[in-house]
């Protein structure tokens, strides 16, 4: 539930469109709805301004679909507690989970983010599915990757930004030619409200971008790399130790968290 949905419910009670008993029935599922296998948080949007999200790993396809349904309708068919409604995001969903959730709840937008990373690799290609994306915001965001190997994390970030009302520009593969393109795009960087940098290996791109843009920079280390990359730990530590002051760093491969960090920063 968000503030607009709560206000609408109160208005419906005031005008007689909704009886106090019906309102009580709808509010009874708040702030948490216990589905037996999961407690669904309906007040996250009220508390944080960010929607609840469903993380696919470790859940069955049926469980993912049930949680999505609870978030979309609040368990009250035809009277969504989410109301206006807060976006609903299913992250790191495998093919079976995404198909079941979209079959039960059509109207979702599927973004195939790509091959899973780390211990998730056995799950194949993963997806982010979004229902009820937020209204567009005026802020301008840019997602930059160090190479195409980082694209799955960047796509997850991009899909989440769209769900939160932000329309990112995705600049992929800042190899040697890409760095020249990036430096040549100084005006675009100066006019951007936030930048997400997605990089593995030694994570140097975050320092480069942090040194040429005045916008907030959120750095995402990825598990891309070999040798002493240590499945993203090297990039993580390098980003934390960056000489470009003020960079925000999220966890390894956490494109979703980077998008949420940007949403918290921007009006």
C-alpha positions in Angstrom: 0.0 0.0 0.0 1.2 3.5 -0.7 -0.1 6.9 0.5 -2.4 7.4 -2.5 -4.0 4.0 -2.1 -4.6 4.6 1.6 -6.1 8.0 0.9 -8.4 6.6 -1.7 -9.7 3.9 0.7 -10.4 6.5 3.4 -12.3 8.6 0.8 -14.3 5.5 -0.3 -15.4 5.0 3.4 -16.2 8.6 3.7 -18.4 8.7 0.6 -20.1 5.3 1.4 -18.6 3.6 -1.6 -16.8 1.2 0.7 -18.4 0.1 4.0 -16.3 0.2 7.2 -16.6 -3.6 7.4 -15.2 -4.0 3.9 -12.4 -1.5 4.7 -11.5 -3.5 7.8 -11.4 -6.7 5.7 -9.0 -5.1 3.3 -6.8 -3.5 6.0 -6.7 -6.8 8.0 -4.0 -8.0 5.7 -1.7 -5.1 6.6 1.1 -4.6 7.3 2.0 -8.2 6.6 0.1 -11.0 4.9 1.1 -14.5 6.0 1.0 -16.9 3.1 2.4 -19.8 5.1 5.7 -19.9 3.2 6.3 -16.1 3.2 5.2 -13.0 5.0 4.4 -10.3 2.4 5.2 -6.7 3.4 2.5 -4.3 2.2 3.9 -1.3 4.0 7.3 -1.1 2.4 6.2 1.6 0.0 4.7 3.6 2.8 7.9 3.3 4.9 10.6 3.6 2.2 9.0 4.9 -1.0 10.3 1.7 -2.6 8.2 -1.3 -3.6 8.4 -4.8 -2.2 10.3 -7.1 -4.5 10.2 -10.9 -5.0 13.6 -12.6 -5.2 13.3 -15.8 -7.2 16.2 -17.9 -5.9 15.1 -20.6 -3.5 11.4 -20.3 -4.3 9.1 -22.5 -6.4 7.4 -21.1 -9.5 4.1 -21.4 -7.6 5.4 -19.5 -4.6 6.7 -16.7 -6.8 3.4 -16.4 -8.5 1.5 -16.4 -5.2 3.6 -13.6 -3.7 3.2 -11.5 -6.9 -0.5 -12.0 -6.7 -0.6 -10.9 -3.1 1.3 -7.8 -3.9 -0.9 -7.0 -6.9 -4.3 -7.5 -5.2 -3.7 -7.7 -1.5 -5.7 -10.9 -1.5 -8.9 -9.0 -2.2 -10.0 -9.7 -5.8 -11.1 -6.6 -7.5 -9.9 -4.3 -4.6 -6.2 -4.1 -4.8 -4.7 -2.9 -1.6 -1.7 -1.7 -3.6 -4.2 0.6 -5.2 -2.6 3.2 -7.2 -0.3 0.7 -7.1 3.2 0.4 -6.1 5.2 -1.5 -8.7 5.7 -5.2 -8.3 9.1 -6.6 -9.2 10.1 -10.3 -9.6 13.9 -10.5 -9.7 16.3 -13.3 -10.6 13.5 -15.4 -12.0 14.3 -18.5 -14.0 12.3 -19.5 -17.0 9.7 -21.6 -15.1 9.2 -18.9 -12.5 8.7 -16.1 -15.0 6.4 -18.2 -17.1 4.2 -19.2 -14.2 4.0 -15.6 -12.8 3.1 -14.1 -16.2 0.6 -16.9 -16.9 -1.2 -16.2 -13.6 -0.8 -12.4 -13.8 -0.6 -11.2 -17.5 0.4 -7.6 -18.1 3.9 -8.0 -16.7 6.9 -6.8 -18.6 9.6 -9.4 -19.0 13.3 -8.4 -19.3 15.7 -11.3 -19.9 18.8 -10.2 -18.0 20.9 -13.1 -19.1 23.0 -16.0 -17.8 23.1 -16.3 -14.0 26.3 -15.6 -12.1 28.1 -17.3 -9.2 26.2 -20.1 -7.6 23.1 -19.2 -9.6 24.6 -20.4 -12.9 22.8 -23.7 -12.8 19.5 -21.8 -13.2 20.3 -20.7 -16.8 19.1 -17.3 -18.1 17.3 -15.2 -15.5 14.8 -12.5 -15.9 13.3 -9.4 -14.2 9.5 -9.1 -14.5 7.7 -5.8 -13.6 4.0 -5.2 -13.1 2.6 -1.6 -12.7 5.8 0.4 -13.3 5.8 3.8 -11.6 5.0 6.9 -13.4 7.9 8.4 -15.3 10.2 10.7 -13.3 12.1 13.7 -14.8 15.5 12.5 -13.5 18.0 11.3 -16.1 20.1 8.3 -15.4 22.9 6.5 -17.2 24.0 2.9 -16.9 27.6 2.2 -18.0 29.2 -1.2 -18.2 32.9 -2.1 -18.6 32.0 -4.7 -21.2 29.3 -7.0 -22.6 30.1 -9.7 -20.0 28.7 -7.3 -17.4 25.5 -6.9 -19.3 23.2 -9.2 -17.3 23.8 -7.1 -14.2 23.3 -3.9 -16.1 20.0 -5.2 -17.6 18.8 -6.1 -14.1 19.6 -2.5 -13.0 18.0 -1.0 -16.1 14.7 -3.0 -15.7 14.5 -2.0 -12.0 15.1 1.7 -12.8 12.2 1.5 -15.3 10.0 -0.1 -12.7 10.8 2.8 -10.4 9.9 5.4 -13.0 13.4 6.2 -14.2 14.3 5.9 -17.9 17.9 5.0 -18.2 20.3 5.3 -21.1 22.4 2.2 -21.4 26.0 2.6 -22.6 27.6 -0.8 -23.0 31.2 -1.9 -23.5 33.6 0.8 -22.4 36.7 -0.9 -23.9 39.4 1.3 -25.3 37.0 2.7 -27.9 34.3 3.0 -25.4 36.4 5.1 -23.0 37.0 7.6 -25.8 33.3 7.7 -26.5 32.7 8.2 -22.8 35.2 11.0 -22.5 33.7 12.6 -25.6 30.3 12.5 -23.9 31.3 14.8 -21.1 28.3 17.0 -21.8 25.9 14.1 -21.5 27.6 13.1 -18.2 27.3 16.7 -16.9 23.6 16.7 -17.6 22.9 13.3 -16.0 21.4 13.2 -12.6 22.9 9.8 -11.6 25.3 7.3 -13.1 25.5 3.5 -12.4 28.8 1.9 -13.3 28.9 -1.9 -13.7 32.3 -3.4 -13.9 34.2 -6.6 -13.0 37.9 -7.4 -13.4 39.8 -4.7 -11.3 36.7 -2.3 -11.3 38.7 0.7 -12.6 35.8 2.1 -14.6 34.1 3.4 -11.5 37.1 5.7 -10.6 37.3 6.9 -14.2 33.6 7.9 -14.4 33.6 9.2 -10.8 36.4 11.6 -11.8 34.6 13.2 -14.8 31.0 13.5 -13.8 29.5 15.7 -11.1 26.5 13.3 -10.8 26.2 10.8 -8.0 27.9 7.5 -9.0 26.7 4.1 -7.9 29.3 1.4 -8.6 28.3 -2.3 -9.1 31.2 -4.8 -8.9 30.5 -7.9 -10.9 31.9 -11.4 -10.7 33.3 -11.1 -14.3 37.0 -11.8 -14.5 39.8 -14.3 -14.1 43.0 -14.8 -12.2 42.9 -12.6 -9.1 39.4 -11.2 -9.8 38.1 -13.5 -7.0 34.6 -13.6 -8.4 34.1 -9.9 -7.9 35.9 -9.4 -4.6 38.8 -7.5 -6.3 36.4 -5.1 -8.1 34.4 -4.6 -4.9 37.5 -3.7 -2.9 38.9 -1.5 -5.7 35.6 0.5 -5.9 35.6 0.9 -2.1 39.2 2.2 -2.3 38.5 4.5 -5.2 40.3 7.9 -5.2 37.2 9.4 -6.8 35.5 10.6 -3.6 31.8 10.0 -2.9 31.2 6.9 -4.9 28.5 4.6 -3.6 29.2 0.9 -3.8 26.7 -2.0 -3.7 27.2 -5.7 -3.5 28.7 -7.9 -6.2 26.3 -8.4 -9.1 23.6 -6.4 -7.4 22.0 -4.4 -10.2 18.7 -4.3 -8.4 20.3 -2.7 -5.3 22.1 -0.1 -7.5 18.8 0.9 -9.1 17.2 1.2 -5.6 20.1 3.4 -4.4 19.6 5.7 -7.4 15.9 5.9 -6.7 16.6 6.9 -3.1 19.0 9.7 -4.2 16.8 11.3 -6.8 13.6 13.4 -6.2 
